[in-house]
Every structure is written in structure tokens, then in C-alpha cells.
């Protein structure tokens, strides 16, 4: 897990908390396609086959004290402060 980028680590945290790809995308303000690509790279780097295995590994390593608690709490607080969605909706023009 130490090979993950900060963004990949954030995605891993959100997967471990039970969020779906679209919910993760909203939280970090990217499309769900980007989240899917992040997960593919995370699985390769972490040596996991699926989300469940990734979540179990993350929980196990965090319980073993391999992650800095202050860093984890800081990242989690940043995610909670972010607005629901970074997507700006524009009104559609009606056809006459």
C-alpha cells in the first residue's frame, strides 16, 4: 500500500468505507471512469483482485498501525469538507 499515490490512497480509503464508484467520484470531484481507472491501477500496485480484498487489506494494515493516524484523520476531514459534487449543471435551452 505504500506504493500508492495520495489520490489512490484516498480512493482506497473511500472503497474501504463502503462507497460505490459513483459516490467516490462525487466525493473527489472526478468522473466515475477516472475512479474505475484508479481502482485498476490500485489493484495492480496493491496486488489485490477486487474491492473486498482491497478493503480488507486496508483495514488490516490500518489496524496494525502502518498508517499515520494524523494523516488519515486530515485526509478524512478534507473529504468531509468537500461539497457534494464538483459538477456544475447548466440549464438546458428549450426548443421552440
N, C-alpha and C positions, 0 to 999 in steps of 0.2 A: 504493500500500500504506500510505502514511502516514495515510490516511483511516480505517483500520480501528481498531476499539476494541481494548483489550488482550485481551479474550476472543476476538474474531475473529482477532487476530494469533496467539493460542495455537492456535486451530483450524487456521489456515493452516500453522503450524509442524508440527503433527501430520499434516496431509494431506501435506505435503512429505516427511515421514519415512516415508510409505507406509501409514499406518494406515487402516483402514476406519471407517465412521461409528460402528458399534457399539463398536469399540475406542477411538475418540476419546471417545465418550460415557462409557465406563468410566473413562478417564483423567481427565476433567474433572468427573465425577460429575453428569451430566445424562442425560436420555433421548436416544435416537438421533434422535427427532423434532426436538429442540432443535438438535442438530448439523446436521440437514438444513436447518433454517431459517437457522442461522448461515451455512451454505455458500451458500444462496441470496442472502443479503444481501452476503456477501463477494464473490461473483461479480459482483453489480451494482456494488459500490463499486470493485472492482479492475479491472473491465472484462474479465473472463475468462469463457469459455464453459463450461469444465469443470475437473475436478480436475487433470488433467495440465497444462493451461495455467497454472493457479494455482501448481502446484508448480514448474514451470519458471521462472515469473516470480519466485517467492520465492527460488529458488536463484540465479538471475541477479543479483537485487538484493542478496542477502547476499554474493555473491562480489565485487560491485562496491564493497562496504563501506558500503552505505547504512544498515545496521542497526548499532546499538551492540553490540559483541561481549559486553561485560559484561552487558548487559540480556538478551541472548539466552541466555547461559550461566546466568544467575539463573533465568530462566523455565523452562529445561530442567531444572535441578536441582529446582525446585519440583514439576514434573510427575513426576520420578522418585521423589520422596519420598512422593507420594500413594499411598494403599493401592489395591489392585486395583479395588475397587468401592466406591462410596458407598451402594449399595443394601443395605438391611437386610432380610434374609429372615426371615420369621416362620413358625414351624411351622404346618402345617395340622392342624385338628382332624379326627379320623376319625369318620365317621358310624357309629353303632351298628347 
